[in-house]
Amino acid sequence: MIYKNLIFLIVIFLLNSCNTISDLNYSIKSMTKIYKDDCASNPQKCNNMELCNEAVLSGEWQTRSTYIPFVREAKNRGLSCGVRKKSRFDNQINSKSDNYNTPSTCDTDPQKCNDERLCQEATKANKWDNKPLFKGYVTEAKLRGLSCGLLGNQSKNKIDNMLKYALKRLVKLNILSSYQIKNKEQIIQDMVSAKFNNLYQLCKNAFANSEPNKCDNAIKELD
């Protein structure tokens, strides 16, 4: 009788143990599901404020690998999170291997900037920003003919031997006077880079193709 009772107690203990393990497994699964649905582990579950808190550190995008998914999600939503300048890690964050199809904006494509924003990105301390990261913005600003308030700091366009010849030719042919040529020289020196490059290429091609009159007319029309 004692032996049977002992067996019965052992069976009851084992059954209770099984229930406890089952409950424990269920609890673990429940906690795992809650964790997966939480902002801390799934950026898509964050609201905008939570997302920015995770994606930004000291006013700059996070660069630690753990937080890169939050940065990507913030950019995917078009959030700046108070970050004004690009970081040197943006190329890594927005690489082609990225699974997010983020539309290009001024933050990644200078051509998407309006003139005011473009000048902000292209200049620093009243000078063109010479850092490689902002070279694209400087180039785009110059292509648009923007001085960004730095006209006084810009170097004058160089009039090389080819352009000197083109100018002297106009005097020699009595098309323009020496005084008029000096005015044209000043205009050429002060032209924005894009217009100067166009004129230079036009004259270069004109002489190469034995059509100097095209260069003559282009210089005559300068004012």
Secondary structure, DSSP 8 states (H G I E B T S, - for coil): -HHHHHHHHHHHHHHHHHHHHHHHHHHHHHHHHHHHTSTTT-GGGS-HHHHHHHHEETTEE--SGGGHHHHHHHHHTT--TT--S--TTHHHHT-TT-SS-----TTT-GGGS-HHHHHHHHEETTEE--SGGGHHHHHHHHHTT--TT-GGGS------HHHHHHHHHHHHTTSS-HHHHHHHHHHHHHS-HHHHHHHHHHHHHHHHTT-HHHHHHHHHT--
